[in-house]
Amino acid sequence: MKLYKMKRKYSDRRGWRRIISSRISSRIFMWPSFHGEAVLLTFEEIKAPLSVTYGASRTKTVDRNYSWLQVFPDPPSHLVLTAMFNDRKQLVQCYFDVTYREGRDPDGILWFDDLYLDIILFPNHDLYLVDEDELAEALDAGIINREMHELAWRTARRLMNFIKSDPDHFLNLVRDMRRTFPD
């Protein structure tokens, strides 16, 4: 049996040198539209802002007083959603990581093993599938196996089809969730 080395990402974003100081809080949700846990990470001080470009749009996703709401469904669905909010608590984008598995470390911090494919949804309903090349490279390098590769594609297609049928579902969900966290 081959052991696979995947990128594990923690909800506190440990090891991310861009963050000087942050605060974290979490909440369990048992809503009709969502069951699971959400973790709010607020960037208090950072080394430098971060902006990303998709299509023709450049979007700032990290700056002082920006926050990331990381949504971990229960039961796990091979997806973790990170909703990024600016310093005025306006939704900037929803970033879906396709995951192999999720868990919690001994200190209670949620984590996921990243399965490379990502989906980005903007408040104007623009939708992007990214990092297909990283998924292919991970398969070629033996980091993931054929079943994991197929799981990633199956999960991404299912999510994209859902978003296309109801583009406001996740946008409204994360805005509602964000309002439940104190400032």
Contact map, one row per residue, 1 for C-alpha under 8 A:
111000000000000000000000000000000000000000000000000000000000000000000000000000000000000000000000000000000000000000000000000000000000000000000000000000000000000000000000000000000000000
111100000000000000000000000000000000000000000000000000000000000000000000000000000000000000000000000000000000000000000000000000000000000000000000000000000000000000000000000000000000000
111110000000000000000000000000000000000000000000000000000000000000000000000000000000000000000000000000000000000000000000000000000000000000000000000000000000000000000000000000000000000
011111000000000000000000000000000000000000000000000000000000000000000000000000000000000000000000000000000000000000000000000000000000000000000111000000000000000000000000000000000000000
001111100000000000000000000000000000000000000000000000000000000000000000000000000000000000000000000000000000000000000000000000000000000000000011000000000000000000000000000000000000000
000111110000000000000000000000000000000000000000000000000000000000000000000000000000000000000000000000000000000011100000000000000000000000000011000000000000000000000000000000000000000
000011111000000000000000000000000000000000000000000000000000000000000000000000000000000000000000000000000000000011000000000000000000000000000000000000000000000000000000000000000000000
000001111100000000000000000000000000000000000000000000000000000000000000000000000000000000000000000000000000001111000000000000000000000000000000000000000000000000000000000000000000000
000000111110100000000000000000000000000000000000000000000000000000000000000000000000000000000000000000000000001111000000000000000000000000000000000000000000000000000000000000000000000
000000011111110000000000000000000000000000000000000000000000000000000000000000000000000000000000000000000000111100000000000000000000000000000000000000000000000000000000000000000000000
000000001111110000000000000000000000001010000000000000000000000000000100000000000000000000000000000000000000111000000000000000000000000000000000000000000000000000000000000000000000000
000000000111110000000001000000000000000010000000000000000000000000000000000000000000000000000000000000000000100000000000000000000000000000000000000000000000000000000000000000000000000
000000001111111100000000000000000000000000000000000000000000000000000000000000000000000000000000000000000000000000000000000000000000000000000000000000000000000000000000000000000000000
000000000111111100000000000000000000000000000000000000000000000000000000000000000000000000000000000000000000000000000000000000000000000000000000000000000000000000000000000000000000000
000000000000111110000000000000000000000000000000000000000000000000000000000000000000000000000000000000000000000000000000000000000000000000000000000000000000000000000000000000000000000
000000000000111111100000000000000000000000000000000000000000000000000000000000000000000000000000000000000000000000000000000000000000000000000000000000000000000000000000000000000000000
000000000000001111110000000000000000000000000010000000000000000000000000000000000000000000000000000000000000000000000000000000000000000000000000000000000000000000000000000000000000000
000000000000000111110000000000000000000000000111000000000000000000000000000000000000000000000000000000000000000000000000000000000000000000000000000000000000000000000000000000000000000
000000000000000111111100000000000000000000101110000000000000000000000000000000000000000000000000000000000000000000000000000000000000000000000000000000000000000000000000000000000000000
000000000000000011111100000000000000000000011110000000000000000000000000000000000000000000000000000000000000000000000000000000000000000000000000000000000000000000000000000000000000000
000000000000000000111110000000000000000000111100000000000000000000000000000000000000000000000000000000000000000000000000000000000000000000000000000000000000000000000000000000000000000
000000000000000000111111000000000000000011111000000000000000000000000000000000000000000000000000000000000000000000000000000000000000000000000000000000000000000000000000000000000000000
000000000000000000001111100000000000000011110000000000000000000000000000000000000000000000000000000000000000000000000000000000000000000000000000000000000000000000000000000000000000000
000000000001000000000111110000000000001111000000000000000000000000000000000000000000000000000000000000000000000000000000000000000000000000000000000000000000000000000000000000000000000
000000000000000000000011111000000000001110000000000000000000000000000000000000000000000000000000000000000000000000000000000000000000000000000000000000000000000000000000000000000000000
000000000000000000000001111100000000111100000000000000000000000000000000000000000000000000000000000000000000000000000000000000000000000000000000000000000000000000000000000000000000000
000000000000000000000000111110000000111000000000000000000000000000000000000000000000000000000000000000000000000000000000000000000000000000000000000000000000000000000000000000000000000
000000000000000000000000011111000011110000000000000000000000000000000000000000000000000000000000000000000000000000000000000000000000000000000000000000000000000000000000000000000000000
000000000000000000000000001111100111110000000000000000000000000000000000000000000000000000000000000000000000000000000000000000000000000000000000000000000000000000000000000000000000000
000000000000000000000000000111110111000000000000000000000000000000000000000000000000000000000000000000000000000000000000000000000000000000000000000000000000000000000000000000000000000
000000000000000000000000000011111110000000000000000000000000000000000000000000000000000000000000000000000000000000000000000000000000000000000000000000000000000000000000000000000000000
000000000000000000000000000001111110000000000000000000000000000000000000000000000000000000000000000000000000000000000000000000000000000000000000000000000000000000000000000000000000000
000000000000000000000000000000111110000000000000000000000000000000000000000000000000000000000000000000000000000000000000000000000000000000000000000000000000000000000000000010000000000
000000000000000000000000000011111111000000000000000000000000000000000000100000000000000000000000000000000000000000000000000000000000000000000000000000000000000000000000000000000000000
000000000000000000000000000111111111100000000000000000000000000000000000111000000000000000000000000000000000000000000000000000000000000000000000000000000000000000000000000000000000000
000000000000000000000000000111000111110000000000000000000000000000000011111000000000000000000000000000000000000000000000000000000000000000000000000000000000000000000000000000000000000
000000000000000000000000011110000011111000000000000000000000000000000011110000000000000000000000000000000000000000000000000000000000000000000000000000000000000000000000000000000000000
000000000000000000000000011110000001111100000000000000000000000000001111000000000000000000000000000000000000000000000000000000000000000000000000000000000000000000000000000000001000000
000000000010000000000001111000000000111110000000000000000000000000011110000000000000000000000000000000000000000000000000000000000000000000000000000000000000000000000000000000000000000
000000000000000000000001110000000000011111000000000000000000000000111100000000000000000000000000000000000000000000000000000000000000000000000000000000000000000000000000000000000100100
000000000011000000000111100000000000001111100000000000000000000000111100000000000000000000000000000000000000000000000000000000000000000000000000000000000000000000000000000000000000000
000000000000000000000111000000000000000111110000000000000000000011110000000000000000000000000000000000000000000000000000000000000000000000000000000000000000000000000000000000000000000
000000000000000000101110000000000000000011111100000000000000011111100000000000000000000000000000000000000000000000000000000000000000000000000000000000000000000000000000000000000000000
000000000000000000011110000000000000000001111100000000000000000111000000000000000000000000000000000000000000000000000000000000000000000000000000000000000000000000000000000000000000000
000000000000000000111100000000000000000000111110000000000000001110000000000000000000000000000000000000000000000000000000000000000000000000000000000000000000000000000000000000000000000
000000000000000001111000000000000000000000111111100000000000001100000000000000000000000000000000000000000000000000000000000000000000000000000000000000000000000000000000000000000000000
000000000000000011110000000000000000000000001111100000000000000000000000000000000000000000000000000000000000000000000000000000000000000000000000000000000000000000000000000000000000000
000000000000000001000000000000000000000000000111110000000000001000000000000000000000000000000000000000000000000000000000000000000000000000000000000000000000000000000000000000000000000
000000000000000000000000000000000000000000000111111000000001111100000000000000000000000000000000000000000000000000000000000000000000000000000000000000000000000000000000000000000000000
000000000000000000000000000000000000000000000001111100000001111000000000000000000000000000000000000000000000000000000000000000000000000000000000000000000000000000000000000000000000000
000000000000000000000000000000000000000000000000111110000111110000000000000000000000000000000000000000000000000000000000000000000000000000000000000000000000000000000000000000000000000
000000000000000000000000000000000000000000000000011111000111100000000000000000000000000000000000000000000000000000000000000000000000000000000000000000000000000000000000000000000000000
000000000000000000000000000000000000000000000000001111111110000000000000000000000000000000000000000000000000000000000000000000000000000000000000000000000000000000000000000000000000000
000000000000000000000000000000000000000000000000000111111100000000000000000000000000000000000000000000000000000000000000000000010000000000000000000000000000000000000000000000000000000
000000000000000000000000000000000000000000000000000011111000000000000000000000000000000000000000000000000000000000000000000000000000000000000000000000000000000000000000000000000000000
000000000000000000000000000000000000000000000000000011111100000000000000000000000000000000000000000000000000000000000000000000000000000000000000000000000000000000000000000000000000000
000000000000000000000000000000000000000000000000000011111110000000000000000000000000000000000000000000000000000000000000000000000000000000000000000000000000000000000000000000000000000
000000000000000000000000000000000000000000000000001111011111000000000000000000000000000000000000000000000000000000000000000000000000000000000000000000000000000000000000000000000000000
000000000000000000000000000000000000000000000000001110001111100000000000000000000000000000010000000000000000000000000000000000000000000000000000000000000000000000000000000000000000000
000000000000000000000000000000000000000000000000111100000111111000000000000000000000000000010000000000000000000000000000000000000000000000000000000000000000000000000000000000000000000
000000000000000000000000000000000000000000000000111100000011111001000000000000000001110000011000000000000000000000000000000000000000000000000000000000000000000000000000000000000000000
000000000000000000000000000000000000000000100000111000000001111101100000000000000000010000000000000000000000000000000000000000000000000000000000000000000000000000000000000000000000000
000000000000000000000000000000000000000000101101110000000001111111000000000000000000011000000000000000000000000000000000000000000000000000000000000000000000000000000000000000000000000
000000000000000000000000000000000000000000111100100000000000011111000000000000000000001000000000000000000000000000000000000000000000000000000000000000000000000000000000000000000000000
000000000000000000000000000000000000000001111000000000000000001111100000000000000000011000000000000000000000000000000000000000000000000000000000000000000000000000000000000000000000000
000000000000000000000000000000000000000001110000000000000000111111110000000000000001111010000000000000000000000000000000000000000000000000000000000000000000000000000000000000000000000
000000000000000000000000000000000000000111100000000000000000010011111000000000000001111010000000000000000000000000000000000000000000000000000000000000000000000000000000000000000000000
000000000000000000000000000000000000001111000000000000000000000001111100000000000111100000000000000000000000000000000000000000000000000000000000000000000000000000000000000000000000000
000000000000000000000000000000000000011110000000000000000000000000111110000000001111100000000000000000000000000000000000000000000000000000000000000000000000000000000000000001000100000
000000000010000000000000000000000000011110000000000000000000000000011111000000011110000000000000000000000000000000000000000000000000000000000000000000000000000000000000000000000000000
000000000000000000000000000000000001111000000000000000000000000000001111100000011110000000000000000000000000000000000000000000000000000000000000000000000000000000000000000000000000000
000000000000000000000000000000000001110000000000000000000000000000000111110100111000000000000000000000000000000000000000000000000000000000000000000000000000000000000000000000000000000
000000000000000000000000000000000111100000000000000000000000000000000011111110110000000000000000000000000000000000000000000000000000000000000000000000000000000000000000000000000000000
000000000000000000000000000000000011100000000000000000000000000000000001111110000000000000000000000000000000000000000000000000000000000000000000000000000000000000000000000000000000000
000000000000000000000000000000000011000000000000000000000000000000000000111110000000000000000000000000000000000000000000000000000000000000000000000000000000000000000000000000000000000
000000000000000000000000000000000000000000000000000000000000000000000001111111100000000000000000000011000000000000000000000000000000000000000000000000000000000000000000000000000000000
000000000000000000000000000000000000000000000000000000000000000000000000111111100000000000000000000000000000000000000000000000000000000000000000000000000000000000000000000000000000000
000000000000000000000000000000000000000000000000000000000000000000000000000111110000000000000000011111000000000000000000000000000000000000000000000000000010000000000000000000000000000
000000000000000000000000000000000000000000000000000000000000000000000001100111111000000000000001111000000000000000000000000000000000000000000000000000000010000000000000000000000000000
000000000000000000000000000000000000000000000000000000000000000000000111100001111100000000000001111000000000000100000000000000000000000000000000000000000000000000000000000000000000000
000000000000000000000000000000000000000000000000000000000000000000001111000000111110000000000111100000000000000000000000000000000000000000000000000000000000000000000000000000000000000
000000000000000000000000000000000000000000000000000000000000000000011110000000011111000000000111100000000000000000000000000000000000000000000000000000000000000000000000000000000000000
000000000000000000000000000000000000000000000000000000000000000000011110000000001111100000111110000000000000000000000000000000000000000000000000000000000000000000000000000001000000000
000000000000000000000000000000000000000000000000000000000000100001111000000000000111110000111110000000000000000000000000000000000000000000000000000000000000000000000000000000000000000
000000000000000000000000000000000000000000000000000000000000100001111000000000000011111111111000000000000000000000000000000000000000000000000000000000000000000000000000000000000000000
000000000000000000000000000000000000000000000000000000000000111011100000000000000001111111110000000000000000000000000000000000000000000000000000000000000000000000000000000000000000000
000000000000000000000000000000000000000000000000000000000000001111100000000000000000111111000000000000000000000000000000000000000000000000000000000000000000000000000000000000000000000
000000000000000000000000000000000000000000000000000000000000000000000000000000000000111111000000000000000000000000000000000000000000000000000000000000000000000000000000000000000000000
000000000000000000000000000000000000000000000000000000000000000001100000000000000000111111100000000000000000000000000000000000000000000000000000000000000000000000000000000000000000000
000000000000000000000000000000000000000000000000000000000000000000000000000000000000111111110000000000000000000000000000000000000000000000000000000000000000000000000000000000000000000
000000000000000000000000000000000000000000000000000000000000000000000000000000000011110011111100000000000000000000000000001000000000000000000000000000000000000000000000000000100000000
000000000000000000000000000000000000000000000000000000000011100000000000000000000011110001111100000000000000000000000000011000000000000000000000000000000000000000000000000000000000000
000000000000000000000000000000000000000000000000000000000000100000000000000000000011100000111110000000000000000000000001111000000000000000000000000000000000000000000000000000000000000
000000000000000000000000000000000000000000000000000000000000000000000000000000001111000000111111000000000000000000000001110000000000000000000000000000000000000000000000011000000000000
000000000000000000000000000000000000000000000000000000000000000000000000000000001111000000001111100000000000000000000111100000000000000000000000000000000000000000000000000000000000000
000000000000000000000000000000000000000000000000000000000000000000000000000000111100000000000111110000000000000000000111000000000000000000000000000000000000000000000000000000000000000
000000000000000000000000000000000000000000000000000000000000000000000000000000111100000000000011111000000000000001111110000000000000000000000000000000000000000000000000000000000000000
000000000000000000000000000000000000000000000000000000000000000000000000000001110000000000000001111100000000000001111100000000000000000000000000000000010011000000000000000000000000000
000000000000000000000000000000000000000000000000000000000000000000000000000001110000000000000000111111000000000111110000000000000000000000000000000000010000000000000000000000000000000
000000000000000000000000000000000000000000000000000000000000000000000000000001000000000000000000011111000000000111100000000000000000000000000000000100010000000000000000000000000000000
000000000000000000000000000000000000000000000000000000000000000000000000000101000000000000000000001111100000000111000000000000000000000000000000000000000000000000000000000000000000000
000000000000000000000000000000000000000000000000000000000000000000000000000101000000000000000000001111110000011110000000000000000000000000000000000000000000000000000000000000000000000
000000000000000000000000000000000000000000000000000000000000000000000000000000000000000000000000000011111000011100000000000000000000000000000000000000000000000000000000000000000000000
000000000000000000000000000000000000000000000000000000000000000000000000000000000000000000000000000001111111111000000000000000000000000000000000000000000000000000000000000000000000000
000000000000000000000000000000000000000000000000000000000000000000000000000000000000000000000000000000111111111000000000000000000000000000000000000000000000000000000000000000000000000
000000000000000000000000000000000000000000000000000000000000000000000000000000000000000000000000000000011111100000000000000000000000000000000000000000000000000000000000000000000000000
000000000000000000000000000000000000000000000000000000000000000000000000000000000000000000000000000000011111100000000000000000000000000000000000000000000000000000000000000000000000000
000000000000000000000000000000000000000000000000000000000000000000000000000000000000000000000000000000011111110000000000000000000000000000000000000000000000000000000000000000000000000
000000000111000000000000000000000000000000000000000000000000000000000000000000000000000000000000000000011111111000000000000000000000000000000000000000000000000000000000000000000000000
000000000110000000000000000000000000000000000000000000000000000000000000000000000000000000000000000001111001111100000000000000000000000000000000000000000000000000000000000000000000000
000000011110000000000000000000000000000000000000000000000000000000000000000000000000000000000000000001111000111110000000000000000000000000000000000000000000000000000000000000000000000
000000011100000000000000000000000000000000000000000000000000000000000000000000010000000000000000001111100000011111000000000000000000000000000000000000000000000000000000000000000000000
000001111000000000000000000000000000000000000000000000000000000000000000000000000000000000000000001111000000001111100000000000000000000000000000000000000000000000000000000000000000000
000001111000000000000000000000000000000000000000000000000000000000000000000000000000000000000000111110000000000111110000000000000000000000000000000000000000000000000000000000000000000
000001000000000000000000000000000000000000000000000000000000000000000000000000000000000000000000111100000000000011111000000000000000001000000000000100010000000000000000000000000000000
000000000000000000000000000000000000000000000000000000000000000000000000000000000000000000000000111000000000000001111100000000000011011000000000000000010000000000000000000000000000000
000000000000000000000000000000000000000000000000000000000000000000000000000000000000000000000000110000000000000000111110000000001111011000000000000000011001000000000000000000000000000
000000000000000000000000000000000000000000000000000000000000000000000000000000000000000000000011110000000000000000011111000000001110000000000000000000000001000000000000000000000000000
000000000000000000000000000000000000000000000000000000000000000000000000000000000000000000000011100000000000000000001111100000111100000000000000000000000001000100000000000000000000000
000000000000000000000000000000000000000000000000000000000000000000000000000000000000000000001111000000000000000000000111110000111100000000000000000000000000000000000000000000000000000
000000000000000000000000000000000000000000000000000000000000000000000000000000000000000000001110000000000000000000000011111011110000000000000000000000000000000000000000000000000000000
000000000000000000000000000000000000000000000000000000000000000000000000000000000000000000011100000000000000000000000001111111100000000000000000000000000000000000000000000000000000000
000000000000000000000000000000000000000000000000000000000000000000000000000000000000000000111000000000000000000000000000111111000000000000000000000000000000000000000000001000000000000
000000000000000000000000000000000000000000000000000000000000000000000000000000000000000000000000000000000000000000000000011111000000000000000000000000000000000000000000000000000000000
000000000000000000000000000000000000000000000000000000000000000000000000000000000000000000000000000000000000000000000000111111100000000000000000000000000000000000000011000000000000000
000000000000000000000000000000000000000000000000000000000000000000000000000000000000000000000000000000000000000000000000111111110000000000000000000000000000000000000000000000000000000
000000000000000000000000000000000000000000000000000000000000000000000000000000000000000000000000000000000000000000000011110011111000000000000000000000000000000000000000000000000000000
000000000000000000000000000000000000000000000000000001000000000000000000000000000000000000000000000000000000000000000011100001111100000000000000000000000000000000000000000000000000000
000000000000000000000000000000000000000000000000000000000000000000000000000000000000000000000000000000000000000000001111000000111111000000000000000000000000000000000000000000000000000
000000000000000000000000000000000000000000000000000000000000000000000000000000000000000000000000000000000000000000001111000000011111000000000000000000000000000000000000000000000000000
000000000000000000000000000000000000000000000000000000000000000000000000000000000000000000000000000000000000000000011100000000001111111000000000000000000000000000000000000000000000000
000000000000000000000000000000000000000000000000000000000000000000000000000000000000000000000000000000000000000000011000000000001111111100000000000000000000000000000000000000000000000
000000000000000000000000000000000000000000000000000000000000000000000000000000000000000000000000000000000000000000000000000000000011111110000000000000000000000000000000000000000000000
000000000000000000000000000000000000000000000000000000000000000000000000000000000000000000000000000000000000000000011000000000000011111111000000000000000000000000000000000000000000000
000000000000000000000000000000000000000000000000000000000000000000000000000000000000000000000000000000000000000000111000000000000011111111100000000010000000000000000000000000000000000
000000000000000000000000000000000000000000000000000000000000000000000000000000000000000000000000000000000000000000000000000000000001111111110000000010000000000000000000000000000000000
000000000000000000000000000000000000000000000000000000000000000000000000000000000000000000000000000000000000000000000000000000000000111111111000000000000000000000000000000000000000000
000000000000000000000000000000000000000000000000000000000000000000000000000000000000000000000000000000000000000000000000000000000000011111111111000000000000000000000000000000000000000
000000000000000000000000000000000000000000000000000000000000000000000000000000000000000000000000000000000000000000000000000000000000001111111111110010000000000000000000000000000000000
000000000000000000000000000000000000000000000000000000000000000000000000000000000000000000000000000000000000000000000000000000000000000111111110000000000000000000000000000000000000000
000000000000000000000000000000000000000000000000000000000000000000000000000000000000000000000000000000000000000000000000000000000000000011111111000000000000000000000000000000000000000
000100000000000000000000000000000000000000000000000000000000000000000000000000000000000000000000000000000000000000000000000000000000000001111111100000000000000000000000000000000000000
000111000000000000000000000000000000000000000000000000000000000000000000000000000000000000000000000000000000000000000000000000000000000001111111100000000000000000000000000000000000000
000111000000000000000000000000000000000000000000000000000000000000000000000000000000000000000000000000000000000000000000000000000000000001101111110110000000000000000000000000000000000
000000000000000000000000000000000000000000000000000000000000000000000000000000000000000000000000000000000000000000000000000000000000000000100111111110000000000000000000000000000000000
000000000000000000000000000000000000000000000000000000000000000000000000000000000000000000000000000000000000000000000000000000000000000000100001111111000000000000000000000000000000000
000000000000000000000000000000000000000000000000000000000000000000000000000000000000000000000000000000000000000000000000000000000000000000000000111111100000000000000000000000000000000
000000000000000000000000000000000000000000000000000000000000000000000000000000000000000000000000000100000000000000100000000000000000000000000001111111110000000000000000000000000000000
000000000000000000000000000000000000000000000000000000000000000000000000000000000000000000000000000000000000000000000000000000000000001100100001111111111000000000000000000000000000000
000000000000000000000000000000000000000000000000000000000000000000000000000000000000000000000000000000000000000000000000000000000000000000000000011111111100000000000000000000000000000
000000000000000000000000000000000000000000000000000000000000000000000000000000000000000000000000000000000000000000000000000000000000000000000000001111111110000000000000000000000000000
000000000000000000000000000000000000000000000000000000000000000000000000000000000000000000000000011100000000000000111000000000000000000000000000000111111111000000000000000000000000000
000000000000000000000000000000000000000000000000000000000000000000000000000000000000000000000000000000000000000000001000000000000000000000000000000011111111100000000000000000000000000
000000000000000000000000000000000000000000000000000000000000000000000000000000000000000000000000000000000000000000000000000000000000000000000000000001111111110000000000000000000000000
000000000000000000000000000000000000000000000000000000000000000000000000000001100000000000000000010000000000000000000000000000000000000000000000000000111111111000000000000000000000000
000000000000000000000000000000000000000000000000000000000000000000000000000000000000000000000000010000000000000000001110000000000000000000000000000000011111111100000000000000000000000
000000000000000000000000000000000000000000000000000000000000000000000000000000000000000000000000000000000000000000000000000000000000000000000000000000001111111110000000000000000000000
000000000000000000000000000000000000000000000000000000000000000000000000000000000000000000000000000000000000000000000000000000000000000000000000000000000111111111000000000000000000000
000000000000000000000000000000000000000000000000000000000000000000000000000000000000000000000000000000000000000000000000000000000000000000000000000000000011111111100000000000000000000
000000000000000000000000000000000000000000000000000000000000000000000000000000000000000000000000000000000000000000000010000000000000000000000000000000000001111111110000000000000000000
000000000000000000000000000000000000000000000000000000000000000000000000000000000000000000000000000000000000000000000000000000000000000000000000000000000000111111111000000000000000000
000000000000000000000000000000000000000000000000000000000000000000000000000000000000000000000000000000000000000000000000000000000000000000000000000000000000011111111110000000000000000
000000000000000000000000000000000000000000000000000000000000000000000000000000000000000000000000000000000000000000000000000000000000000000000000000000000000001111111111110000000000000
000000000000000000000000000000000000000000000000000000000000000000000000000000000000000000000000000000000000000000000000000000000000000000000000000000000000000111111110000000000000000
000000000000000000000000000000000000000000000000000000000000000000000000000000000000000000000000000000000000000000000000000000000000000000000000000000000000000011111110000000000000000
000000000000000000000000000000000000000000000000000000000000000000000000000000000000000000000000000000000000000000000000000000000000000000000000000000000000000001111111100000000000000
000000000000000000000000000000000000000000000000000000000000000000000000000000000000000000000000000000000000000000000000000010000000000000000000000000000000000001111111111000000000000
000000000000000000000000000000000000000000000000000000000000000000000000000000000000000000000000000000000000000000000000000010000000000000000000000000000000000000100111111100000000000
000000000000000000000000000000000000000000000000000000000000000000000000000000000000000000000000000000000000000000000000000000000000000000000000000000000000000000100111111110000000000
000000000000000000000000000000000000000000000000000000000000000000000000000000000000000000000100000000000000000000000000000000000000000000000000000000000000000000100011111111000000000
000000000000000000000000000000000000000000000000000000000000000000000000000000000000000000000100000000000000000000000000001000000000000000000000000000000000000000000011111111100000000
000000000000000000000000000000000000000000000000000000000000000000000000000000000000000000000000000000000000000000000000000000000000000000000000000000000000000000000001111111110000000
000000000000000000000000000000001000000000000000000000000000000000000000000000000000000000000000000000000000000000000000000000000000000000000000000000000000000000000000111111111000000
000000000000000000000000000000000000000000000000000000000000000000001000000000000010000000000000000000000000000000000000000000000000000000000000000000000000000000000000011111111100000
000000000000000000000000000000000000000000000000000000000000000000000000000000000000000000100000000000000000000000000000000000000000000000000000000000000000000000000000001111111110000
000000000000000000000000000000000000000000000000000000000000000000000000000000000000000000000000000000000000000000000000000000000000000000000000000000000000000000000000000111111111000
000000000000000000000000000000000000010000000000000000000000000000000000000000000000000000000000000000000000000000000000000000000000000000000000000000000000000000000000000011111111100
000000000000000000000000000000000000000100000000000000000000000000001000000000000000000000000000000000000000000000000000000000000000000000000000000000000000000000000000000001111111100
000000000000000000000000000000000000000000000000000000000000000000000000000000000000000000000000000000000000000000000000000000000000000000000000000000000000000000000000000000111111110
000000000000000000000000000000000000000000000000000000000000000000000000000000000000000000000000000000000000000000000000000000000000000000000000000000000000000000000000000000011111110
000000000000000000000000000000000000000100000000000000000000000000000000000000000000000000000000000000000000000000000000000000000000000000000000000000000000000000000000000000001111111
000000000000000000000000000000000000000000000000000000000000000000000000000000000000000000000000000000000000000000000000000000000000000000000000000000000000000000000000000000000011111
000000000000000000000000000000000000000000000000000000000000000000000000000000000000000000000000000000000000000000000000000000000000000000000000000000000000000000000000000000000000111
